[in-house]
Amino acid sequence: MARRTGGTGRAVVVLRAVVLGVLLGSAVPAPAAVAAPDVPSYVFADDVREARAATGASEAVRLESGATYKSSLEGGRKAYYRLELDAESTTYVAVTAIPRPGSTPAVGDGITVSVQDADSGSCSFESATIGAARSPQPVTAWGAREIRPGKGLCQRAGTYYVVVERSDTGTGETAADPWDLELAPVTEPALAGPGDTSTPRAWDSATPAPPPGEPVVRPGGAGFTAATAVGQGVWRDEVVPGETVFYRVPVDWGQQLYAEADLAGGTSSSASGTGAGTGTGYVVDALELTLYNPVRAKVVARGTGYGGSQKSAALDPVPPVRYANRYAPTDPQNSLRFAGSYYLVVHLSTQVAEQFGDGPYEVTLGVRLGGTPEPGPGYLGRPVPSGVFGTDPGTGRSGGSAGAGDDPVMRAVAAAGIGTGSALLLFLGGWTLIARRRASAQIRVSAQNPTV
């Protein structure tokens, strides 16, 4: 998988290319039935660490909270990773599996993630699958060792294991292919005083009016750590079939997040692939919108089919963010347990290209925040990574900054853009389209003039 430098996604890569005069990119193989749209690779953190997938507990590599790890797992295999935990803090570990672009997974292909104690006792178990669209996309499941009053299992200090297993059905064309994994451990400290363990209170479940204003061009990132920071408003991107884009929204204690993704009919004016904007038929789950919490646990999702005309996928209303939500019996309320950056992840199925052309397709993301910010619960100590449960868009896990980070070129561009945000956004959008056109042209040239 080609790695892109920087942690702010496709727009930063393209803009840096413009500034430096070098266009970065790579052609990604696509299924034979598709006219090879340029699907960006998943972006890992700049400082990602390698973690070998051990076949048993005795060889498991230790994971440390605050770091992000890259691993790999073949179909039908199981991998072990080790945690050393105290008896006061809660630890979460999200695992994102990335199928190879161009592969054809089965509906039930995915991963299961469990956290186990040294005696093989189960602390948590969750699974995530590709789904009915059979479109290769990142899938995320999480595990946890929770410290909770009255819970008998997994409360002691000691060694624990994260166990990841490929839940392949064996019916996909590439079931044995290795999938890259991204593992992200997070530690939540205990509270400084007695916490609210009461049953979560009633909340307003009415759907609000869409956010006002015209869409603003804001390309999404290509991974969790590269997610584009946005707030309330309407944000627009152009997405090719098979692409997954990531946004993050700071949500404070007491606030509610509402979101919907709209897929425009036909392709955008910049579409240039063979058959772009033509075709008939219907694609099931063509557009998917998923909400994840700050530790990347899935909150809620919504998909919609596509038959060539505009479609919308709106998330069901979710409760306000409160510490006591963790005592709710089910999701989505159970997952809305801390403030921080919530992730909105949009995927456009590869089957859209098969039916309607390569695109790109215009997608708008509407975000609205309700409720009044409230004081936090008061932690005894700091979470790891620092800022993960805060609402500053520039804090959190390494590689996830919304700004220019440590890149001197991008710092200069960011400084020049202060007070001219709209112009910079349009600039980003324009250069993103140019980069895609050049990438598409390069793919066609490479196909006509093979070098090997």
URQUIZI-V842204 format. One record per residue. N is the residue number from 1. RES is the residue in one small letter. OMEGA is omega in radians with two decimals (none if undefined). BURIAL is # if it has 16 or more other ideal C-beta (glycine too) atoms within 10 Angstrom, else .. Layout:
# URQUIZI-V842204
n->N res->RES omega->OMEGA burial->BURIAL
n->N res->RES omega->OMEGA burial->BURIAL
This chain:
# URQUIZI-V842204
n->1 res->m omega->3.13 burial->.
n->2 res->a omega->3.13 burial->.
n->3 res->r omega->3.11 burial->.
n->4 res->r omega->3.11 burial->#
n->5 res->t omega->-3.14 burial->.
n->6 res->g omega->-3.09 burial->#
n->7 res->g omega->-3.08 burial->#
n->8 res->t omega->2.92 burial->#
n->9 res->g omega->-3.02 burial->#
n->10 res->r omega->-3.07 burial->#
n->11 res->a omega->-3.14 burial->#
n->12 res->v omega->3.12 burial->#
n->13 res->v omega->-3.12 burial->#
n->14 res->v omega->-3.11 burial->#
n->15 res->l omega->3.10 burial->#
n->16 res->r omega->3.12 burial->#
n->17 res->a omega->3.12 burial->#
n->18 res->v omega->-3.08 burial->#
n->19 res->v omega->-3.06 burial->.
n->20 res->l omega->-3.14 burial->.
n->21 res->g omega->-3.14 burial->.
n->22 res->v omega->3.12 burial->.
n->23 res->l omega->3.14 burial->#
n->24 res->l omega->3.10 burial->.
n->25 res->g omega->3.11 burial->#
n->26 res->s omega->3.09 burial->.
n->27 res->a omega->-3.13 burial->#
n->28 res->v omega->-3.13 burial->#
n->29 res->p omega->-3.10 burial->.
n->30 res->a omega->3.13 burial->#
n->31 res->p omega->-3.08 burial->#
n->32 res->a omega->-3.09 burial->.
n->33 res->a omega->-3.08 burial->.
n->34 res->v omega->-3.09 burial->#
n->35 res->a omega->2.98 burial->#
n->36 res->a omega->3.00 burial->#
n->37 res->p omega->-3.12 burial->#
n->38 res->d omega->-3.11 burial->#
n->39 res->v omega->3.14 burial->#
n->40 res->p omega->3.09 burial->#
n->41 res->s omega->3.06 burial->#
n->42 res->y omega->-3.10 burial->#
n->43 res->v omega->3.04 burial->#
n->44 res->f omega->3.10 burial->#
n->45 res->a omega->3.11 burial->#
n->46 res->d omega->-3.07 burial->#
n->47 res->d omega->-3.12 burial->.
n->48 res->v omega->3.13 burial->#
n->49 res->r omega->3.07 burial->.
n->50 res->e omega->3.09 burial->.
n->51 res->a omega->-3.12 burial->#
n->52 res->r omega->3.10 burial->.
n->53 res->a omega->-3.14 burial->#
n->54 res->a omega->-3.13 burial->#
n->55 res->t omega->3.12 burial->.
n->56 res->g omega->-3.07 burial->.
n->57 res->a omega->-3.04 burial->.
n->58 res->s omega->-3.11 burial->.
n->59 res->e omega->-3.04 burial->.
n->60 res->a omega->3.10 burial->#
n->61 res->v omega->-3.14 burial->#
n->62 res->r omega->3.04 burial->.
n->63 res->l omega->3.13 burial->#
n->64 res->e omega->3.13 burial->.
n->65 res->s omega->-3.13 burial->#
n->66 res->g omega->3.09 burial->.
n->67 res->a omega->3.04 burial->#
n->68 res->t omega->-3.03 burial->#
n->69 res->y omega->3.05 burial->#
n->70 res->k omega->3.13 burial->#
n->71 res->s omega->3.14 burial->#
n->72 res->s omega->-3.09 burial->#
n->73 res->l omega->3.13 burial->#
n->74 res->e omega->3.14 burial->.
n->75 res->g omega->3.13 burial->#
n->76 res->g omega->-3.10 burial->.
n->77 res->r omega->3.12 burial->#
n->78 res->k omega->-3.11 burial->.
n->79 res->a omega->3.14 burial->#
n->80 res->y omega->3.04 burial->#
n->81 res->y omega->-2.97 burial->#
n->82 res->r omega->3.03 burial->#
n->83 res->l omega->3.01 burial->#
n->84 res->e omega->-2.96 burial->.
n->85 res->l omega->3.05 burial->#
n->86 res->d omega->-3.09 burial->.
n->87 res->a omega->-3.09 burial->.
n->88 res->e omega->-3.00 burial->.
n->89 res->s omega->3.02 burial->#
n->90 res->t omega->-3.13 burial->#
n->91 res->t omega->3.08 burial->#
n->92 res->y omega->3.07 burial->#
n->93 res->v omega->3.05 burial->#
n->94 res->a omega->3.11 burial->#
n->95 res->v omega->3.09 burial->#
n->96 res->t omega->3.10 burial->#
n->97 res->a omega->-3.05 burial->#
n->98 res->i omega->3.06 burial->#
n->99 res->p omega->3.13 burial->#
n->100 res->r omega->3.05 burial->#
n->101 res->p omega->-3.12 burial->#
n->102 res->g omega->3.10 burial->#
n->103 res->s omega->3.13 burial->#
n->104 res->t omega->-3.13 burial->#
n->105 res->p omega->3.06 burial->#
n->106 res->a omega->-3.11 burial->#
n->107 res->v omega->-3.06 burial->.
n->108 res->g omega->3.12 burial->.
n->109 res->d omega->-3.14 burial->#
n->110 res->g omega->3.14 burial->#
n->111 res->i omega->2.93 burial->#
n->112 res->t omega->-3.13 burial->#
n->113 res->v omega->3.07 burial->#
n->114 res->s omega->2.99 burial->#
n->115 res->v omega->-3.08 burial->#
n->116 res->q omega->3.04 burial->#
n->117 res->d omega->-3.07 burial->#
n->118 res->a omega->3.14 burial->.
n->119 res->d omega->-3.14 burial->.
n->120 res->s omega->3.04 burial->.
n->121 res->g omega->-3.06 burial->.
n->122 res->s omega->3.05 burial->.
n->123 res->c omega->3.13 burial->#
n->124 res->s omega->-3.14 burial->#
n->125 res->f omega->3.07 burial->.
n->126 res->e omega->3.11 burial->#
n->127 res->s omega->3.07 burial->.
n->128 res->a omega->-3.10 burial->#
n->129 res->t omega->-3.12 burial->#
n->130 res->i omega->3.11 burial->#
n->131 res->g omega->-2.97 burial->#
n->132 res->a omega->-3.10 burial->.
n->133 res->a omega->-3.13 burial->#
n->134 res->r omega->-3.11 burial->#
n->135 res->s omega->-3.14 burial->#
n->136 res->p omega->-3.09 burial->#
n->137 res->q omega->3.07 burial->#
n->138 res->p omega->3.05 burial->#
n->139 res->v omega->-3.02 burial->#
n->140 res->t omega->3.00 burial->#
n->141 res->a omega->-3.07 burial->#
n->142 res->w omega->3.03 burial->#
n->143 res->g omega->-3.11 burial->#
n->144 res->a omega->2.87 burial->#
n->145 res->r omega->-3.07 burial->#
n->146 res->e omega->2.97 burial->#
n->147 res->i omega->-3.04 burial->#
n->148 res->r omega->3.11 burial->.
n->149 res->p omega->3.09 burial->.
n->150 res->g omega->3.11 burial->.
n->151 res->k omega->-3.02 burial->.
n->152 res->g omega->-3.05 burial->.
n->153 res->l omega->2.96 burial->.
n->154 res->c omega->-3.13 burial->#
n->155 res->q omega->-3.08 burial->#
n->156 res->r omega->2.98 burial->.
n->157 res->a omega->3.11 burial->.
n->158 res->g omega->-3.09 burial->.
n->159 res->t omega->3.07 burial->.
n->160 res->y omega->-3.09 burial->#
n->161 res->y omega->2.97 burial->#
n->162 res->v omega->-3.10 burial->#
n->163 res->v omega->-3.12 burial->#
n->164 res->v omega->-3.12 burial->#
n->165 res->e omega->3.04 burial->#
n->166 res->r omega->3.14 burial->#
n->167 res->s omega->-3.08 burial->#
n->168 res->d omega->3.07 burial->#
n->169 res->t omega->-3.12 burial->.
n->170 res->g omega->-3.10 burial->.
n->171 res->t omega->3.11 burial->.
n->172 res->g omega->-3.09 burial->#
n->173 res->e omega->-3.08 burial->.
n->174 res->t omega->-3.05 burial->#
n->175 res->a omega->-3.09 burial->#
n->176 res->a omega->-3.11 burial->.
n->177 res->d omega->3.03 burial->#
n->178 res->p omega->3.05 burial->#
n->179 res->w omega->2.99 burial->#
n->180 res->d omega->3.09 burial->#
n->181 res->l omega->2.97 burial->#
n->182 res->e omega->-3.12 burial->#
n->183 res->l omega->-3.04 burial->#
n->184 res->a omega->3.11 burial->#
n->185 res->p omega->3.12 burial->#
n->186 res->v omega->3.08 burial->#
n->187 res->t omega->3.07 burial->#
n->188 res->e omega->-3.09 burial->#
n->189 res->p omega->3.06 burial->#
n->190 res->a omega->3.10 burial->.
n->191 res->l omega->-3.14 burial->.
n->192 res->a omega->3.13 burial->.
n->193 res->g omega->3.12 burial->.
n->194 res->p omega->-3.12 burial->.
n->195 res->g omega->3.10 burial->#
n->196 res->d omega->3.13 burial->.
n->197 res->t omega->-3.11 burial->.
n->198 res->s omega->3.09 burial->.
n->199 res->t omega->-3.12 burial->.
n->200 res->p omega->-3.07 burial->#
n->201 res->r omega->3.11 burial->.
n->202 res->a omega->-3.11 burial->.
n->203 res->w omega->-3.09 burial->#
n->204 res->d omega->-3.10 burial->.
n->205 res->s omega->3.12 burial->.
n->206 res->a omega->3.11 burial->.
n->207 res->t omega->-3.11 burial->.
n->208 res->p omega->3.04 burial->.
n->209 res->a omega->3.10 burial->.
n->210 res->p omega->3.12 burial->.
n->211 res->p omega->-3.12 burial->#
n->212 res->p omega->3.04 burial->.
n->213 res->g omega->3.11 burial->.
n->214 res->e omega->3.11 burial->.
n->215 res->p omega->3.09 burial->#
n->216 res->v omega->3.14 burial->#
n->217 res->v omega->3.12 burial->#
n->218 res->r omega->-3.13 burial->#
n->219 res->p omega->3.11 burial->#
n->220 res->g omega->3.08 burial->#
n->221 res->g omega->-3.06 burial->#
n->222 res->a omega->3.11 burial->#
n->223 res->g omega->-3.13 burial->#
n->224 res->f omega->-3.10 burial->#
n->225 res->t omega->3.09 burial->#
n->226 res->a omega->-3.07 burial->#
n->227 res->a omega->3.13 burial->#
n->228 res->t omega->-3.13 burial->#
n->229 res->a omega->3.08 burial->#
n->230 res->v omega->3.03 burial->#
n->231 res->g omega->3.11 burial->.
n->232 res->q omega->-3.13 burial->.
n->233 res->g omega->3.12 burial->#
n->234 res->v omega->-3.00 burial->#
n->235 res->w omega->-3.03 burial->#
n->236 res->r omega->3.06 burial->#
n->237 res->d omega->3.02 burial->#
n->238 res->e omega->-2.94 burial->#
n->239 res->v omega->3.08 burial->#
n->240 res->v omega->3.11 burial->#
n->241 res->p omega->-3.08 burial->#
n->242 res->g omega->-3.10 burial->#
n->243 res->e omega->3.04 burial->#
n->244 res->t omega->-3.13 burial->#
n->245 res->v omega->-3.02 burial->#
n->246 res->f omega->3.02 burial->#
n->247 res->y omega->3.06 burial->#
n->248 res->r omega->-3.05 burial->#
n->249 res->v omega->3.07 burial->#
n->250 res->p omega->3.13 burial->#
n->251 res->v omega->-3.07 burial->#
n->252 res->d omega->3.03 burial->#
n->253 res->w omega->3.11 burial->#
n->254 res->g omega->-3.12 burial->#
n->255 res->q omega->3.06 burial->#
n->256 res->q omega->3.12 burial->#
n->257 res->l omega->3.05 burial->#
n->258 res->y omega->-3.12 burial->#
n->259 res->a omega->3.00 burial->#
n->260 res->e omega->3.10 burial->#
n->261 res->a omega->-3.13 burial->#
n->262 res->d omega->3.09 burial->#
n->263 res->l omega->-3.10 burial->#
n->264 res->a omega->3.07 burial->.
n->265 res->g omega->-3.11 burial->.
n->266 res->g omega->3.12 burial->#
n->267 res->t omega->-3.13 burial->#
n->268 res->s omega->-3.12 burial->#
n->269 res->s omega->-3.14 burial->.
n->270 res->s omega->-3.10 burial->#
n->271 res->a omega->-3.08 burial->#
n->272 res->s omega->-3.08 burial->#
n->273 res->g omega->3.11 burial->#
n->274 res->t omega->3.11 burial->.
n->275 res->g omega->-3.10 burial->.
n->276 res->a omega->3.07 burial->#
n->277 res->g omega->3.13 burial->#
n->278 res->t omega->3.08 burial->.
n->279 res->g omega->3.10 burial->.
n->280 res->t omega->3.12 burial->.
n->281 res->g omega->-3.12 burial->.
n->282 res->y omega->3.14 burial->.
n->283 res->v omega->3.10 burial->#
n->284 res->v omega->-3.14 burial->.
n->285 res->d omega->-3.13 burial->#
n->286 res->a omega->-3.13 burial->#
n->287 res->l omega->3.13 burial->#
n->288 res->e omega->3.07 burial->#
n->289 res->l omega->-3.10 burial->#
n->290 res->t omega->3.09 burial->#
n->291 res->l omega->3.08 burial->#
n->292 res->y omega->3.12 burial->#
n->293 res->n omega->-3.04 burial->#
n->294 res->p omega->3.06 burial->#
n->295 res->v omega->3.06 burial->#
n->296 res->r omega->3.01 burial->#
n->297 res->a omega->-3.12 burial->#
n->298 res->k omega->3.11 burial->#
n->299 res->v omega->-3.10 burial->#
n->300 res->v omega->3.14 burial->#
n->301 res->a omega->3.07 burial->#
n->302 res->r omega->3.08 burial->#
n->303 res->g omega->3.09 burial->#
n->304 res->t omega->3.06 burial->#
n->305 res->g omega->-3.09 burial->#
n->306 res->y omega->3.12 burial->#
n->307 res->g omega->3.11 burial->.
n->308 res->g omega->3.09 burial->#
n->309 res->s omega->-3.03 burial->.
n->310 res->q omega->3.13 burial->.
n->311 res->k omega->-3.10 burial->#
n->312 res->s omega->3.06 burial->.
n->313 res->a omega->-3.11 burial->#
n->314 res->a omega->3.09 burial->#
n->315 res->l omega->3.01 burial->#
n->316 res->d omega->3.10 burial->.
n->317 res->p omega->3.14 burial->#
n->318 res->v omega->-3.09 burial->#
n->319 res->p omega->3.02 burial->#
n->320 res->p omega->3.13 burial->#
n->321 res->v omega->3.11 burial->#
n->322 res->r omega->-3.14 burial->#
n->323 res->y omega->-3.07 burial->#
n->324 res->a omega->3.11 burial->#
n->325 res->n omega->-3.14 burial->#
n->326 res->r omega->3.13 burial->#
n->327 res->y omega->3.03 burial->#
n->328 res->a omega->-3.04 burial->#
n->329 res->p omega->-3.05 burial->.
n->330 res->t omega->2.96 burial->.
n->331 res->d omega->0.13 burial->.
n->332 res->p omega->-3.02 burial->#
n->333 res->q omega->-3.11 burial->#
n->334 res->n omega->-3.07 burial->#
n->335 res->s omega->-3.12 burial->#
n->336 res->l omega->-2.94 burial->#
n->337 res->r omega->3.08 burial->#
n->338 res->f omega->3.04 burial->#
n->339 res->a omega->3.12 burial->#
n->340 res->g omega->3.13 burial->#
n->341 res->s omega->3.04 burial->#
n->342 res->y omega->-3.03 burial->#
n->343 res->y omega->3.00 burial->#
n->344 res->l omega->-3.02 burial->#
n->345 res->v omega->-3.08 burial->#
n->346 res->v omega->3.10 burial->#
n->347 res->h omega->3.06 burial->#
n->348 res->l omega->-3.01 burial->#
n->349 res->s omega->3.06 burial->#
n->350 res->t omega->-3.11 burial->#
n->351 res->q omega->3.06 burial->#
n->352 res->v omega->3.11 burial->#
n->353 res->a omega->-3.13 burial->#
n->354 res->e omega->-3.06 burial->#
n->355 res->q omega->-2.94 burial->#
n->356 res->f omega->3.11 burial->#
n->357 res->g omega->-2.99 burial->#
n->358 res->d omega->-3.07 burial->#
n->359 res->g omega->0.23 burial->#
n->360 res->p omega->-3.13 burial->#
n->361 res->y omega->-3.12 burial->#
n->362 res->e omega->3.10 burial->#
n->363 res->v omega->3.05 burial->#
n->364 res->t omega->-3.14 burial->#
n->365 res->l omega->3.09 burial->#
n->366 res->g omega->-3.10 burial->#
n->367 res->v omega->3.08 burial->#
n->368 res->r omega->3.10 burial->#
n->369 res->l omega->3.09 burial->#
n->370 res->g omega->3.12 burial->#
n->371 res->g omega->-3.12 burial->#
n->372 res->t omega->3.12 burial->.
n->373 res->p omega->-3.12 burial->.
n->374 res->e omega->3.05 burial->.
n->375 res->p omega->3.09 burial->.
n->376 res->g omega->-3.06 burial->#
n->377 res->p omega->-3.11 burial->#
n->378 res->g omega->-3.11 burial->.
n->379 res->y omega->3.03 burial->#
n->380 res->l omega->-3.05 burial->.
n->381 res->g omega->-3.07 burial->.
n->382 res->r omega->3.04 burial->.
n->383 res->p omega->3.09 burial->#
n->384 res->v omega->0.09 burial->#
n->385 res->p omega->-3.12 burial->#
n->386 res->s omega->3.09 burial->.
n->387 res->g omega->-3.08 burial->#
n->388 res->v omega->3.12 burial->#
n->389 res->f omega->3.08 burial->#
n->390 res->g omega->-3.10 burial->#
n->391 res->t omega->3.01 burial->#
n->392 res->d omega->-3.08 burial->.
n->393 res->p omega->-3.14 burial->#
n->394 res->g omega->-3.12 burial->.
n->395 res->t omega->3.09 burial->#
n->396 res->g omega->-3.07 burial->#
n->397 res->r omega->3.13 burial->#
n->398 res->s omega->-3.14 burial->#
n->399 res->g omega->-3.05 burial->#
n->400 res->g omega->-3.12 burial->#
n->401 res->s omega->3.11 burial->#
n->402 res->a omega->-3.04 burial->#
n->403 res->g omega->-3.01 burial->.
n->404 res->a omega->3.10 burial->#
n->405 res->g omega->-3.08 burial->#
n->406 res->d omega->-3.13 burial->.
n->407 res->d omega->-3.10 burial->#
n->408 res->p omega->3.12 burial->.
n->409 res->v omega->-3.10 burial->.
n->410 res->m omega->3.05 burial->#
n->411 res->r omega->3.13 burial->.
n->412 res->a omega->3.12 burial->.
n->413 res->v omega->-3.14 burial->#
n->414 res->a omega->3.14 burial->#
n->415 res->a omega->3.13 burial->.
n->416 res->a omega->-3.08 burial->.
n->417 res->g omega->-3.14 burial->#
n->418 res->i omega->-3.11 burial->.
n->419 res->g omega->3.11 burial->.
n->420 res->t omega->-3.05 burial->.
n->421 res->g omega->-3.08 burial->.
n->422 res->s omega->3.13 burial->.
n->423 res->a omega->3.14 burial->.
n->424 res->l omega->-3.14 burial->#
n->425 res->l omega->3.10 burial->#
n->426 res->l omega->3.10 burial->.
n->427 res->f omega->3.11 burial->#
n->428 res->l omega->-3.10 burial->#
n->429 res->g omega->-3.13 burial->#
n->430 res->g omega->-3.13 burial->.
n->431 res->w omega->3.06 burial->#
n->432 res->t omega->3.13 burial->#
n->433 res->l omega->3.13 burial->#
n->434 res->i omega->-3.14 burial->.
n->435 res->a omega->-3.13 burial->#
n->436 res->r omega->3.12 burial->#
n->437 res->r omega->3.14 burial->.
n->438 res->r omega->3.13 burial->.
n->439 res->a omega->3.12 burial->#
n->440 res->s omega->3.11 burial->#
n->441 res->a omega->-3.14 burial->.
n->442 res->q omega->3.11 burial->.
n->443 res->i omega->-3.14 burial->#
n->444 res->r omega->3.11 burial->#
n->445 res->v omega->-3.13 burial->.
n->446 res->s omega->-3.13 burial->.
n->447 res->a omega->-3.11 burial->.
n->448 res->q omega->-3.09 burial->.
n->449 res->n omega->-3.12 burial->.
n->450 res->p omega->-3.13 burial->.
n->451 res->t omega->3.14 burial->.
n->452 res->v omega->none burial->.
